[in-house]
Amino acid sequence: MEHLRLPVVAGLFYPADPDQLREMVQHLLRGAPADGAPPKAIIVPHAGYVYSGLTAARGYARLGLGRSRIRRVVLLGPSHRVAFRGLAVSSAAGFVTPLGIIPVDLPAVEQALDLDCVRRFDPAHEREHSLEVQLPFLQETLEAFTLVPFVVGQADPAEVAEVLERMWGGDDTAIVVSSDLSHYQEYGAAQRADQATAAAVVALRQDAVDSDAACGALPIRGLLLAARRRGLCVQALDVRNSGDTAGDRDRVVGYGAFAFA
């Protein structure tokens, strides 16, 4: 039997019931305007959907403009639970959500493993939510696609960019980076910090994004480096925080959605 990566935050970060989950994601997407060119890459948050789902939907609504052509998603998110060096791929042949199984692009994983900074390390994936919360959005946004999932540990931006260059592909490949922004500041301070981070992302200033600015600073910085080399432009689609959605305003978490085209 093929090894599958099973969901661990279904019922916590998003509904475990397939019908409720599908309706929630579709409701969020219906409220997200989308125009412009389909993006090559997006940055989207990974908190519980009641907190960050509105912002994530802005990124996925834009990604959905490429629904008919995107057949592979390269997904990167930070490690919250396991410390390790480099980027970790999984031995799983598929990632499971309440909406079904997403097959892993195993040949692409093998290509990534040729790089010194990439290794197969299942413990990084087993309890990690930063990738998992993106999957139902991808399933409702795209048609049939395969997944190339990376959990990013301690890695240089140049290493992340090297992986992205290896996985870049053509118009059929999209890149998704999973990251929240500032953590546990007062509402006004968080707004100022997140707007500064958004300005740095739009300007492709990877050195201006650190771990205080975003928990996914390392994959973001790698994407910004690769985007600058590839001549991509960035648009901030939405920047808000948990005080705007389902939380109080004493200690908030920031969220941003960005499109690269």
C-alpha positions in Angstrom: 0.0 0.0 0.0 1.3 3.5 -0.9 2.2 5.8 1.9 -0.2 8.7 2.3 0.2 11.8 4.4 -3.1 12.1 6.4 -4.6 15.3 7.6 -3.8 16.4 11.2 -5.6 19.7 11.6 -9.0 18.9 10.0 -11.6 19.8 12.5 -9.2 22.4 14.0 -8.0 24.8 11.3 -10.8 23.9 8.9 -13.9 21.7 8.9 -13.4 17.9 8.9 -16.8 17.3 7.2 -16.3 17.3 3.4 -19.5 19.1 2.6 -19.0 21.8 5.2 -15.4 22.2 4.1 -16.3 22.6 0.4 -19.1 25.0 1.2 -16.8 27.1 3.4 -14.0 27.3 0.9 -16.4 28.1 -2.0 -18.1 30.8 0.2 -14.7 32.4 0.8 -13.8 32.2 -2.9 -17.1 33.7 -4.0 -16.3 36.8 -1.8 -12.8 37.3 -3.4 -12.6 39.4 -6.5 -10.0 38.3 -9.1 -8.8 39.9 -12.3 -5.5 40.4 -14.1 -3.1 37.7 -15.4 -2.9 34.3 -13.8 0.0 34.3 -11.4 3.1 32.2 -11.5 3.2 32.3 -7.7 1.2 33.4 -4.7 1.9 33.9 -1.0 -1.0 33.0 1.2 -1.6 32.6 5.0 -2.0 29.4 6.9 -4.0 30.1 10.1 -7.4 28.7 10.8 -9.9 29.6 8.0 -12.1 31.7 10.3 -9.0 33.9 10.9 -7.2 34.0 7.6 -9.5 32.4 5.1 -10.7 35.7 3.6 -7.1 36.7 2.8 -6.1 33.2 1.5 -9.2 33.3 -0.8 -7.9 36.5 -2.4 -4.7 34.6 -3.4 -6.5 31.5 -4.6 -9.2 33.4 -6.5 -6.3 34.9 -8.5 -4.6 31.5 -8.9 -7.9 30.2 -10.2 -7.6 32.3 -13.3 -5.1 29.7 -14.4 -7.4 26.8 -13.4 -7.5 25.2 -16.9 -3.7 25.2 -17.3 -2.1 24.6 -13.9 -1.3 20.9 -13.5 1.4 21.0 -10.8 1.7 23.0 -7.6 5.1 23.5 -5.9 4.1 24.2 -2.2 6.5 25.5 0.4 5.8 26.3 4.0 7.9 26.8 7.2 8.5 24.2 9.8 6.7 25.0 13.1 7.4 21.7 15.0 10.6 20.1 13.9 14.0 21.7 13.6 16.2 20.6 10.7 18.6 21.9 8.1 17.5 22.5 4.5 14.2 21.6 2.8 12.3 18.4 3.5 10.2 16.4 1.0 7.9 13.6 2.1 8.0 9.9 1.2 4.2 10.0 0.7 2.7 9.3 -2.7 -0.3 11.5 -1.9 -1.6 14.0 0.6 -5.1 13.4 2.0 -7.7 16.0 2.9 -11.4 15.5 3.6 -11.9 16.4 -0.1 -9.8 13.5 -1.4 -6.2 12.6 -2.3 -3.8 14.9 -4.1 -1.1 12.8 -5.8 2.6 13.8 -5.3 4.7 14.4 -8.4 7.2 11.7 -7.5 9.6 12.4 -10.5 9.8 16.0 -9.5 10.5 15.0 -5.9 13.4 12.9 -7.1 14.7 15.8 -9.2 14.7 18.0 -6.0 16.5 15.3 -4.1 19.5 15.8 -6.4 20.1 19.1 -4.7 22.3 19.1 -1.5 19.8 21.2 0.4 16.9 18.8 -0.1 16.3 15.6 1.8 13.4 13.1 2.4 12.4 13.7 6.0 8.9 12.6 7.0 8.9 14.0 10.6 8.9 17.5 9.1 5.6 16.8 7.4 3.8 14.6 9.9 2.4 17.3 12.2 3.0 20.4 10.0 -0.1 22.6 9.3 1.5 25.2 7.0 1.2 23.0 4.0 -2.0 21.1 5.0 -4.3 24.2 5.3 -3.5 25.1 1.7 -4.7 21.9 0.2 -8.5 22.3 0.4 -8.2 25.7 -1.3 -6.1 24.2 -4.0 -8.6 21.3 -4.5 -11.5 23.8 -4.9 -9.5 26.3 -7.0 -7.8 24.0 -9.6 -8.7 21.0 -11.7 -6.6 17.9 -11.6 -3.0 18.6 -10.4 -0.1 17.1 -8.7 1.8 18.4 -5.6 5.5 18.9 -4.9 5.5 19.7 -1.1 8.5 21.2 0.7 8.7 22.0 4.4 11.4 24.6 4.8 13.7 24.3 7.8 16.9 26.3 8.3 17.8 27.2 4.8 19.5 30.1 3.0 17.2 32.1 0.6 19.7 31.1 -2.2 19.0 27.4 -1.4 15.2 28.0 -1.5 15.6 29.9 -4.8 17.7 27.0 -6.2 14.9 24.6 -5.4 12.4 26.9 -7.0 14.5 27.2 -10.1 14.7 23.4 -10.4 10.9 23.1 -10.0 10.0 26.3 -12.0 8.5 24.6 -15.1 6.2 26.4 -17.5 2.7 27.8 -17.3 1.4 24.4 -16.0 3.4 24.9 -12.8 2.4 27.2 -10.0 4.3 28.1 -6.8 2.5 28.6 -3.5 4.3 29.9 -0.4 2.5 29.5 2.9 3.2 32.2 5.5 1.5 34.4 8.1 2.9 37.8 8.8 3.5 39.4 12.3 2.6 37.6 15.4 1.0 38.7 18.7 1.4 42.4 18.4 -1.2 45.0 19.3 -3.6 45.7 16.4 -2.1 49.1 15.3 1.5 47.9 15.7 0.7 44.8 13.6 -0.9 46.9 10.9 2.2 49.1 10.6 4.6 46.1 10.7 2.6 44.2 8.1 2.3 47.1 5.7 6.0 47.5 5.9 6.4 43.8 5.1 4.0 44.1 2.2 5.9 46.9 0.8 9.1 44.9 1.0 7.5 41.9 -0.8 6.1 44.1 -3.6 9.6 45.6 -4.0 11.2 42.2 -4.0 13.4 43.2 -1.1 14.1 39.8 0.3 16.6 41.1 2.9 13.8 43.2 4.5 11.7 40.1 5.4 12.9 38.4 8.6 11.4 36.0 11.1 9.7 38.8 13.0 8.0 39.9 9.9 6.7 36.5 8.8 6.9 33.0 10.1 7.6 31.8 6.5 10.4 34.4 6.0 12.7 31.8 4.6 10.5 30.5 1.8 9.3 34.0 1.1 12.9 35.3 0.8 13.7 32.4 -1.6 10.7 33.2 -3.7 11.6 36.9 -3.8 15.1 36.1 -4.9 13.8 33.8 -7.7 11.2 36.3 -8.7 13.7 39.1 -9.1 15.9 36.8 -11.3 12.9 35.9 -13.4 11.6 39.5 -13.8 8.3 38.9 -12.0 6.2 41.7 -10.6 4.3 41.4 -7.3 0.9 42.7 -6.3 -0.4 42.9 -2.8 -4.0 41.5 -2.9 -4.9 41.7 0.7 -3.3 42.6 4.1 -5.2 42.3 7.3 -5.0 40.6 10.7 -7.0 38.4 13.1 -8.4 41.5 14.7 -10.2 42.2 11.5 -11.8 38.8 11.3 -12.4 36.5 14.4 -10.0 37.6 17.1 -9.5 40.4 19.6 -7.2 43.3 19.0 -4.8 42.9 21.9 -2.6 40.2 20.3 -3.1 39.7 16.6 -1.6 37.7 13.8 -1.1 39.3 10.4 -2.0 37.8 7.1 -1.2 38.8 3.5 -2.0 37.6 0.0 0.4 38.4 -2.9 0.4 37.5 -6.5 3.6 37.2 -8.7 3.1 37.5 -12.5 
